[in-house]
Amino acid sequence: MSAAVRGAAVEILTDPAAVARRGADLFAAAAQEAAAARGAFTVALSGGDGPRPFYRMLARQQFAQKIPWRRVYLYWGDERCVPPDSDESNYGMAHELFIRHVPIPADNVQRMRGEDDPEEAARAYERLLSQPPALAAHSQADLPVLDFVLLGLGPDGHTASLFPHSAALDVEDRLVVVNEGQGTGKRLTLTYPVINAARRVVFIVTGPAKAGIVAEVLEGLRAPEAVPAQAVSPVHGSLTWLFDEAAASELSGRR
């Protein structure tokens, strides 16, 4: 099933495996298109449990062989302030599940340095995003235009590390900042201007525990200070939500 909600494409698939396959299809198609059109495919990856099956899917030969890995450049949407070998590292999870299994050049993997001083790490990542291939001829007003931004959805409505009522929600003059939610510890996160400048933003959300917040984000009153995911709205790009049936079970058309 697919529908349009607030200008977004909403696809409801049977289970997490089907969501992962659909996400991998979108990723591979976008990679081929970007590599052919601009010579590079720039991506911001997500952490959390939602993308795990998607990452495993990318490592499968049926998808890996479709992706021009030498032209793929991986960035991150957010990172915990931990070393890369920590079990909590978003980079570490992606590396374990797919990066080490595919032929992407090491220099194309641009992780956030969670082990460094947080403010210095944020500034360093801003400098990284302010040079090619992230910042290229197709960029807008000194903002990088990433080809594909993968996002998840927290039970409190946060995405990336943009937490309810946190300082990062109002930042418009930075690409990357240090942010903190209640009990989360410090994290590095892309800001809304970077996310909303992307060519394609894809949310992957699965499981019955997310059903309530999915309905609030898509059908509730607009209150992005309390539900930060509502503020994700690409200016010139596309927005796609991929749900399994459990996560979409409280949407009005699915009751």
C-alpha positions in Angstrom: 0.0 0.0 0.0 1.2 3.5 -0.7 -0.3 6.9 -0.1 0.6 10.6 0.2 0.7 12.3 3.6 1.7 15.9 3.9 3.6 15.8 0.6 5.4 12.6 1.5 5.3 9.2 -0.1 4.2 6.6 2.5 4.7 2.9 1.7 3.4 0.2 4.0 5.0 -3.2 3.6 4.3 -6.5 5.2 7.3 -6.8 7.6 10.8 -5.5 8.5 12.4 -7.7 5.8 10.1 -6.2 3.1 10.9 -2.7 4.4 14.6 -3.5 4.2 14.3 -4.8 0.7 12.4 -1.7 -0.4 15.0 0.5 1.2 17.8 -1.3 -0.5 16.0 -1.0 -3.8 15.7 2.8 -3.4 19.3 3.1 -2.3 20.7 1.1 -5.3 18.5 3.0 -7.8 19.6 6.4 -6.3 23.2 5.3 -6.3 23.1 4.4 -10.0 21.4 7.6 -10.9 23.7 9.9 -8.9 26.9 8.2 -10.0 25.8 8.5 -13.7 24.6 12.1 -13.4 27.2 13.6 -11.0 29.9 11.1 -10.5 29.3 10.6 -6.8 26.5 9.3 -4.5 26.6 11.0 -1.1 24.7 9.4 1.7 24.0 10.2 5.4 23.4 7.0 7.4 21.4 6.5 10.6 21.8 4.6 13.8 19.3 2.8 16.0 17.6 -0.6 15.5 15.4 0.3 12.5 18.1 0.3 9.8 19.8 -3.0 10.9 17.9 -5.2 8.4 18.4 -2.6 5.7 22.2 -2.6 6.3 22.3 -6.4 6.2 20.3 -6.2 2.9 22.9 -3.9 1.4 25.6 -6.5 2.0 23.7 -9.2 0.1 25.1 -9.9 -3.3 21.8 -9.2 -5.0 22.0 -5.5 -3.9 25.8 -5.0 -3.4 26.5 -5.9 -7.1 24.0 -3.2 -8.2 25.8 -0.4 -6.3 28.8 1.5 -7.7 30.6 1.4 -4.4 33.7 3.3 -5.6 31.4 6.3 -6.2 29.6 6.0 -2.9 30.5 8.4 -0.1 29.2 7.6 3.3 28.5 10.3 6.0 26.4 10.1 9.1 23.3 11.9 10.3 24.3 11.6 13.9 26.6 9.8 16.3 27.0 9.1 20.0 30.0 10.6 21.6 31.7 7.2 21.9 34.7 5.5 20.2 34.0 3.7 16.9 34.5 0.3 18.5 31.8 0.9 21.1 28.6 -1.1 20.9 26.7 2.2 20.9 28.5 3.6 17.9 26.3 4.3 14.8 29.4 3.9 12.6 30.4 0.7 14.3 27.0 -0.8 13.7 27.0 0.1 10.0 30.6 -1.1 9.6 29.8 -4.5 11.1 26.6 -5.1 9.2 27.6 -3.9 5.7 30.5 -1.6 5.2 33.2 -4.3 5.8 31.4 -6.6 3.4 31.3 -4.3 0.4 34.1 -2.9 -1.9 33.8 0.7 -0.8 37.1 2.5 -0.6 38.1 3.3 3.0 38.6 7.0 2.1 34.9 7.2 1.0 33.7 6.4 4.6 33.5 9.7 6.5 32.5 8.9 10.1 31.8 11.4 12.8 34.6 11.2 15.4 32.6 10.5 18.5 35.7 9.9 20.6 37.0 13.4 20.1 36.0 16.6 22.0 32.3 17.0 20.9 32.5 20.6 19.8 35.8 20.0 18.0 34.3 17.0 16.3 31.2 18.9 15.2 33.3 21.7 13.7 35.5 19.1 12.0 32.5 17.4 10.4 31.2 20.8 9.2 34.5 21.3 7.4 34.1 17.9 5.9 30.6 18.6 4.6 31.9 21.9 3.3 34.1 20.3 0.7 33.5 17.9 -2.3 31.9 15.6 -2.8 29.3 16.7 -0.1 29.5 20.3 -1.2 29.6 20.4 -5.0 28.3 22.3 -7.9 24.7 21.3 -7.2 24.8 22.6 -3.6 22.6 25.4 -2.4 23.6 28.5 -0.5 26.8 26.8 0.9 24.7 23.8 2.1 25.7 20.3 1.0 23.0 18.6 -1.0 23.3 15.0 0.0 21.8 12.5 -2.4 20.2 10.2 0.2 19.6 10.8 3.9 18.4 7.8 5.9 16.5 8.5 9.1 14.9 6.6 11.9 12.1 7.6 14.3 12.5 7.5 18.1 9.6 6.8 20.4 9.6 10.4 21.5 9.4 11.6 17.9 13.1 12.5 17.6 15.1 11.8 14.4 18.9 11.9 13.9 19.8 13.4 17.3 17.2 16.1 17.1 15.4 15.6 20.4 12.2 17.3 21.6 12.7 20.8 23.0 16.5 20.5 22.5 18.8 23.4 21.5 19.6 21.9 18.1 16.0 22.3 16.8 16.4 26.1 16.4 19.9 26.1 14.8 19.9 27.5 11.2 23.5 28.6 10.8 25.4 25.4 11.5 25.6 22.1 9.6 26.5 19.9 12.6 26.1 20.6 16.3 26.4 18.9 19.7 23.0 18.0 21.1 21.5 16.2 24.0 18.2 14.7 24.9 16.9 13.7 28.3 19.2 10.9 29.5 20.9 10.5 26.1 24.3 11.9 26.7 26.0 14.2 24.2 25.7 13.4 20.5 26.7 14.9 17.2 23.9 15.6 14.7 23.2 17.1 11.4 20.8 20.1 11.6 17.5 20.6 9.8 19.0 22.8 7.0 21.3 19.9 5.9 18.6 17.3 6.1 16.1 19.4 4.3 18.5 20.3 1.5 18.9 16.6 0.5 17.7 15.2 -2.8 16.0 12.2 -1.1 15.1 11.6 2.6 14.0 8.1 3.6 12.6 7.1 7.0 12.7 3.4 7.9 10.3 2.7 10.8 9.2 -0.8 11.9 7.5 -2.6 14.8 4.4 -2.1 16.9 6.2 0.0 19.5 6.4 2.8 16.9 2.8 2.8 15.9 1.7 5.5 18.2 4.4 8.0 17.4 4.0 7.2 13.6 0.4 8.3 13.9 1.4 11.4 15.9 4.1 12.5 13.4 1.9 12.0 10.3 -1.6 12.7 11.5 -1.2 14.6 14.7 -1.2 18.4 15.3 2.0 20.0 13.9 4.3 20.6 16.8 7.9 20.1 15.7 9.3 21.4 19.0 7.7 18.4 20.7 7.8 16.0 17.7 11.0 16.9 15.8 10.5 14.4 12.9 7.6 16.6 11.8 10.1 19.3 10.7 11.8 17.1 8.1 10.5 18.5 4.9 13.0 18.5 2.0 13.0 21.9 0.2 13.6 20.5 -3.3 13.9 16.8 -2.7 11.6 13.9 -1.9 10.5 12.4 1.4 9.6 8.7 1.7 8.4 6.9 4.8 8.8 3.1 4.8 6.7 1.3 7.4 5.9 -2.3 8.1 2.3 -3.1 8.9 2.9 -3.1 12.6 4.4 0.4 12.7 1.5 1.8 10.5 -1.3 0.1 12.4 -2.5 3.3 14.1 -2.7 5.4 11.0 -6.3 6.3 10.2 -6.5 4.4 7.0 -5.1 1.2 8.6 -7.4 0.9 11.7 
